[in-house]
Amino acid sequence: MRQQEATKANPKVKGASFRDYGSDMPAAKLDSIYAAMVNLADDGLVIIIDGIFVFVNSTFARMTGYDTTGLMGQSYLKVIAPRWQKLVRREYESKISERRSASNYRIELVGRNNQTVPVEVRLGKVNHNGTRADMVIVRNITEHKRMEQEIQERNRQLDAQNEELKTRLDELAKSRAFSEGLLKSMIDGFCVFDLEGRLIDINEALLKMTGFKKEEIIGLQFEQIIAQLTAPAEAEKMSAGIKRFMAGEPVGIIRMLITNKGGNQLTISIANSVVKDNKGIPTMWFAVIRDVTEQEQAEEKIQAQYQEIEVYSHELEAANDELQASQEKLLAANRALTVSQEELSTPVIQVWDKILALPVIGLVDSNRAQTIMDVLLSRIVETQAEMVILDITGVSTVDTQVANHLIKTVEAANMLGTECVITGIRPETAQTMIRLGLEMDSFPTKRTLRDGLMFGLKKLGFEVKRAAR
């Protein structure tokens, strides 16, 4: 009824702009609609006068890691990455001197934690509290790095922004010129409807998105607009959602597929909110509309990648099982080879009844010395040997370490009741042992393996004679 009376009083209301329609409403309240949207938008927005921040919205503050009060009064270069400062200063000075109109370009911000944030910047002019100022719209473009997280976070933010917008509409007051500049500079689409569903204002971003001209769409019913952009079933679904929204039911973010006037298909997300007066009575409602076509394509790509990863994961598990089986076989073969190598490197030969010979060849370190001792003691027990000939003819160097290994081996054999004789000590080896002060007189030594065998036979009571020819 109030709208009908207003129409009679002003016959131009059907094609009027948002400002004409709300002419009977206090300016502060009318501007608060835009002001709330500024502080709740997904994009950062700052106002700069003479290179100094005079307004910073909460989104830009979050983007840089500062709070709004921490940036107010600071130079805009505070948040510009060093390698981009020359370009930004040149663009800003061009704007001040009126040599360049509003333009878009990409730079990097540096946050409070020194992390860089890639952004897209749009420059424009605005009247801020009666002073000519520079307005900058900043969009974060890091979604390729955190696409899945941002998709979820944007939906939550949009719900929170709509709720917060309802409570802050009467708290923020901005100039009319500032509100107009904001509406024109928004990257997302924005439109306002009266309670009867007639469009009363729309920004340039939404006109560009849909392909409409402002004069042909202002005053149309919401259902009429939707019917021109989407299939009947989709339009009916959208209309039902708006009716539930107007009835006070929560509807959240609405997604729909449209075909704009240019024939291009777009996927858009729509978030709605009601504007109420001081008494809590609804006066109008508005919608923030975002083109999420690329986002949806990215979601589909991510889902396809997840499916590919799942297939690869199954293949990898099968390959891993096969590899593990092969590794187990290889380890078993390696263990068998190690045993064979140990036996070959430590040949304990039974040269006579109760007599064993152990020729030692090559380098003797701690590991090999332990192997020699283990194999020799095992063979002593197995053959019940009473004499062991330890031949070191093949040991090129005898130092303190080698001598100690030999002494420990002899002592271990003695503890089993087996006597040891060392053979094959070469002249240079004997000189080295004397020079090192090694005492090896606690057990017998012979020059050759033959001499050692003869010693062992006699020790055990055997008599060796040359047979008669």
C-alpha positions, 0 to 999 in steps of 0.5 A: 500500500505504501508503495502504491501511494508512493507511485501515485505521488511520483509517477516516475517511481517505476523506472526510478533508481535506488536513490529516487525510490528511497528519497523518503528515507533518511540518507544515513539509513539509505547509505548504510545499505552500501556501507554494510556491504563494503565492510562485508564484501569478499573483496578488500576496499581501501580509501587513500588520500595523499598516499595515506589510508583513511578507510580500510574494510575488514576484508583488506585487513584480514588479507594483510594480517593487520586490523583496521586500526593498525592500517589507518593513517599508514602509507599504502606502501606499507602493504605492497611487496618491495618488487611491486612498489615502483609500479604501484607508486607510478600508477598512483601518481598517474591517478593523482595527476589525472593522466590515467583513468581507472585501471586494473593490474596485478601485484603482490601484497606483503602481510604482517607475517611477511607472507605475500598475497597475489591480488588484482587491483582496481583503481577509481575515484570517490568523494570521501567526506567531502574530499576527493580520494582514491578508492582501490578494490583489491581481490585475492587471486590465490584460489588456485593454491587453496581452491578447495578450502576457499570454496568452503570458506566463501560459502561460510563467509557469505552466510556470515556476511549476510547475517552480519549485514542485517545487524550493521545496516543502521550502524554505518553511515557513509556519504552518498557519493561514496556509496555510488562509487562503491556500487559502480566499482564492485566486482560482484553483481548487486541488485535491490528489489522492493517488497513486491519483487520489482528491481529498483537498482542494479550495478554495472557488474551485474549488467555486464554479467547478464547482458541486460541494459539498465533501462530495459530491466529496471522495474521488472519483477524478479520472476520476469528477469529469471525467466529470461535467463534460465530454463523454466524448471530452474526459474521455478526452483529459484522463485520458490526459494525467493518466496521462502526467503521472503517468508523468513525461512533460511535458504542459504546460498543459491546456485543456478545456471543461467544463459546471459543475453550474449548466449554465454552459460554461467553458473552464479551464486546468489546470497540474499538479505532483507533491509529493515527499518529501525522498528525491524520492519522489512523495507526492501531486499537485495542480492549479491551475485557472483559468477562462480563458473570458473570455481565450479569448473575447478571443483569438477577438475578437483573431483576428477583428480581425486578419482584419478588419485584413487585409481593410482592409489589402488595401483600403487598399493598393488605395486607396493605389495609386489615390491614388498614380496620381491624385497623379501625374496631379495633379503632371503637371497642376500642372507644366504649369500652372506652366509656363503660369503662368510663360509668362503672368507673363513674356510676351516679345514679338517686336515687330520683327525682332531686337527683343524687348519684356518688360513686367514687371507686379507684384511682382518677388521672387527666384524671379520674377526668376530666371524672367524671366531664364531666359525672356528669355535663352531667347527671345534665343537663339531669335530672335537678338534684338539689342535688348530693351525691358524695360518696368517700367511695371507695377512699382508699387515699385522698391527695391534688390532689384528694381533689382538683379534688373533690372541682373542681367537686363540684364547677362546679356542683354549677355553674349549680345550683346543691348543692353537699354533700360529703359522705363516708369520713373515719376516716383515710381519715379525719385525712389525710385531716386535716394534709394536711390542706385541707379546705372542709368546703365550702360544706356539708359532711355526714358520709354515703350515706344514711345520704347524701340521707336523707340530700338531701331529706330534702333539697328539702323539702321531708319528710321521714317517716316510714310507719305504719305496 
